[in-house]
Each structure stands twice: as structure tokens, then as C-alpha cells.
Amino acid sequence: MLEIAVRARPPSSAAAPSPSRAAVSPVKIEVSDLNFYYGPRRVLEHISLEIRPHEVTALIGPSGCGKTTFLRSLNRMNDIVPGARVEGSISIDGQDIYAPSVDVVDLRRRVGMVFQKSNPFPKSIFDNVAYGLRINGLTRSREELGGRVEASLKAAALWDEVSDRLQTSALALSGGQQQRLCIARALAVEPEIVLMDEPASALDPIATQRIEELIYQLKSRYTIVIVTHNMQQAARVSDVTAFFWLGKLVEMDRTNKIFTNPSEKLTEDYVTGRFG
């Protein structure tokens, strides 16, 4: 299993892995002294961390602590918010994604996103998955397009359920199926990183289990960062967990350590249910 190196500040006592662990694989995402503002209000303070490829990183913490803002900063979704401003840097494969030369459209193809509420287009199942492929000109023939759609639906564990009705409306799918369709749509353009903002929060337990199983399967091909309020879900699906509190990264470490032997008292109080 791949490992993660962590540099969390503040506090300075946040857990960090040993040098031998840090040498396992290259860094996929590096965040350095990130401060994020909505107008004059700072909502993220001095966030520094590293995420390695092919792992699931869970972001946990109470509502309003900055988890979703941080997640959206990883593919610059916050750019559309008036008054949003970033200090510090976020690099993917060594490239600062906030550099003036960065093509934001290409960035969002490389870093896909699945939102809390499933948002299929009012189109057919096929056209939902094909949408990004078409607008980005990523296929050269109808046959290639069909193959990519099929592969994406299979990757999202949905093909067997919809293969005989690809031309029917995506809005007729169940909530869990719609969320997996949105995952297939994100995967179709072959991203390197997949961001998920509470992807199972509105789903029933059976659909939630399907999404969690899918996340586990997908990490062999993608780097995944997920926001969740569900402590049990974070423990089940993630390799690494980061605990946010009032816009700060309190602690980040291997998930089993965060939930069994955290370094920070605040982390322990949160994961044991004493607050939040």
C-alpha cells in the first residue's frame, strides 16, 4: 500500500510519517501554506500537506470547518465565487495550478469532481457520459465514443444495470444510480484525480455501500480525495484522514492511526464523538 507524507501546520505537533515512509512514492498533490479568502474573511489558514497517488484521502471535521472549500480549491472550482482569493500554492505533479499559464479547463479535466447531490443532465444515460468526451473532442469516431462510454459505465459499476437502456433519461435512474452515473461522467474524460464532496450523504445504506465499494476499486487507477461527515465511512474507505477544525488542518495521518491513536487531543475528541 502506498503511503503519505504529511506536513501539517498549525499545530506544529501534527503527526508526520517517518522518512522511509515518505520515500515510497512521488507526491501527487502538494499544498504549501495555503490561505483562502472569501472577500476579507479567511476560511483556510496555513494549510500544508502532501497527497500521494492511488490513495483515498478523507477530509473530516464539523460543518463549516473548510473541508469543501479546500476540496474545491484542488481544481479551482472556487474561481467562480466573487471575492475568492488564494495565497500559497497547490501543485499537482510539481505544477502550480494557480499559475497564470494554467489552462483551467484542462485542469478540471485532469481533476474531476463528484458533488454531494447527484446532478445528471436532462439527457439520456449515454449522452450524460459522452458529454465531456464530445465537448473536449476526445474521441474520433462514433465507435470510439461508444467504447469510452461503455468503459466508463463499467468503471462506475453501472453498466450491467443500464446497458439495455442507454437512450432513456438519466433522470429516471434511482438516486444511487444517478450518483454512479455522475462518477462515470467524471471518469469518461480520464482524469488523474477524482474529488468527491460527500458523494453518499443523500443515499440509502445499500446505495452508500455500492459507492464505498466503488471508491475502493477506483483507487487503483485514480487518486481520490473525499469529504465526508460520516466517521465510519472515512474509516472504511480511506487510507489517509485529514481532520479540519475552524479552517485549520489539525492532524493528518494514516486512517487507522487517526481513529485509534491520534496525536492531537482535539482529533481524539472529534472522532470519539465528544463534539461535532
N, C-alpha and C positions, 0 to 999 in steps of 0.2 A: 504493500500500500504506500502510496506517495505521502510525503509529509509536508508540513507547512512551517515556515519560519515566521515569527511574529515580532513586531516592534510596536508595542502599544504605548502611547503617551497621551495625556497623563492617565493613571498614575505611573510613576517610574518603576513601581514594583510589579507591573503586569508581567504575566508569565511569558517566557521565551524559550524556545527549544534549544537543544544543545547544538554546537557547531556541526557535529556529524549529521544530525537530522537535517540541517539547512542545506547540506551538500547533496541531498538525494536527487533533486531535480531543479531545473531552472524556474525562475519566478515568472508567472503568467501576468499577474496584476500587482503593481507596486503603487501604493498610496503613500505620499510623503507630506506630512504636516498640512493636511487638508483642513481648511476653514471654509465653510459655506454660509452664505448670507442670503436672506430674502429681504431686500432693502437694507435697512440698518440693523436688522435682527440677525444675530449669528445663531445658526441652528446646528452646525457641526464645528467642533473645536479640536484642532491639532490631532486629526486622525492620521495615524501612520500604521500601515500593515502590509503584509505580503501574502498573496494567494498563489498557490502552485497548481499546475494543470491537473485535470482529471480528478478533482476532488469536489465534494459538496460542502460548501461553507454556509452555515446557517447564521443569520443575524437575528438575535433575540433582544428583548427589552420591552419596557412598558410602552403603551401608545404615546406618541409624541416625542420619543427619545431620539429620533433622527434616522431610524433604520431605512425607511423608504426613501428619504432624501438621499442618503448615502448610496442606496442601490441605484437610484435614477441618475446619480452623478457618474456612474460607471459607463453609461452610454449617452450621456449628455441630454437625457430627456428633460432635465430641469432648464435647459436653454430656453424653452418656450414660456417659462414663467417670468413675467415682468419683474425687474429688480433683482433677479437671481445673479449671484456673483461668487466666484471661486478664487480662493488663494491656496497656494501649494500646488501639488502636481499629482496626477494619476497617469501612470504609464502602463501600457499593455504591450508585452514583448519589447520593452525598452523604449517605446514611442509615447511621448506625452500627448494624450488625447485632447488636451486643451490648447495645443499649439495652433497658431493661426493657419498653418498649412494643412491641417487635418480636414478631410472630407467627412462631414458629419453623417451624410447618407451612407457612405461606405462603412463608417464606424458602427452604425446601427445595424448594418447587415452582419458585421462580424460579431456584434454583441446583441443578441436577440433578447426580447423581453416578453414575459407572460404575466398578465396583470391579475389582480385579485378577482375581479369579476370577468368571467369569460365574455369576450366581445367578438363573436363571429360576425362577419359581414352578412348582409341580407342577400346572399348569393348561394349558389349550390355548394355542396361539400367540396367538389372538385375545384371550383373557382376560388374558394377560400384559400385552399392550399397553394393553388397556382398563382395567386395574386402577386406575391413578391417576386416569383420567378419571371413573370411577364413584365412587370414594371422595371425590373433591373436587367432585362434582356439576357437571362442566364441560360436559356435553352434555345436550340437552333431548329428544332422540329417538333411537330405535334407528338411524335413518338417519344422523344426525349422528355418533353413536358409531362406526358402521362407516366413515364417511368419514374420521374422525380416525385410526382405527386404520390404514386403508389409507395415508393420507398419511404417518404416522409410519414405517411399514414401508418405504415408498418412500424417505423421507429417510435411512433407515438402510441403503439399498441391499439390502434383503432381500425386497421384495415379489415380485419375479419368481421367487424360489426357493420361496416358501411360499404364494402366493396360492390354490393349489388344495388346501391342507390346513390351513386356519386353525383348524379344530376338533380337530386332532391335538395330542398332547402336545408341549409345548416341550422336554421332556427328551429327545425323540428327535432333536433337531437336533444337528449337529456342533458342536464347541467354538467354531469361528469364527462359525457361525450363531447360537449361543446368545449370544455376546458382542454381536453386532449386534442381536439381539432385545432385549437389556438396554439398548442405546443407543436403540432405538426406543421402549422403555418410558419412558426418561428424556425423550425428545423429545416424547412424546404430550401432556404437560401444558404444553407450550410454555414451557420455561424461557428465561431470558436468557443464562445462563452454564451451561456443562457442565464438570464436573470429572471427570477420568479418572485413576485410580490404576493405572498400568501395565496398560492395557487389552489389550495384546497379549503379555504376558510368558509366558503359558501356551499360545500358539498356534503352529502351524507357519508356515513362511515365507510360504506362499500366503495363509493367513488373515490373517497380520500385514500383508501388503501391502494386502489389502482394507480392513482397519481404518485403515491410514495414508491410503489414498486417500479414505476416508470422512471422516476428520478434516479433510483439506484442503478437501473440498467443504463441510463444515458450517460452517467459519469465516465464510462469507459471511452466515450467519444468527445465529451464536452467538459468544460469547466463550468460548474453550476454554483450560483450564489442565490440563496433563498431567504426571504424574510418570512418569519413565522412567529405567531403568538403562542403556538402550541408547543409546550416544552417536550411532551412525549414525541411529537413529530420531529423536532430538532434532534432528539436523542436517537430516533430511529433512522433518519435518512442522511445525517451529515457526518462528515469526517472531522470537521473543524467547526467550532462555535465561537462567535464573537458576541459579547454582551455590551450593549449600548445603554447609557444612562445620561439623560439630560444633555444630549449632543456629544458626549464623550465616549470613547472606547475604554471601558473599564478593564476588560480582560478578554484575551483570545487565545485559545489553545485547542488541543485535541478534544473532541467532544466528550469522550469518556472521562477525561480529567475535569472538564468544566462541570460535569454533573456529579462526579463522585469526590473530587478533591480540588475544588477551585482555590486559587491563590488569594483571591480578594474576598473579604467578608461580605461586601455588597453583592458580589456574584452569588455567593452561597445563600444569602437571604432571598435573592430573587428566584433561583432555581428550586429552592425548597418551599416556595410559596408564602414566605413571610410578608411579602408585599408584591404589588404589581397586578 
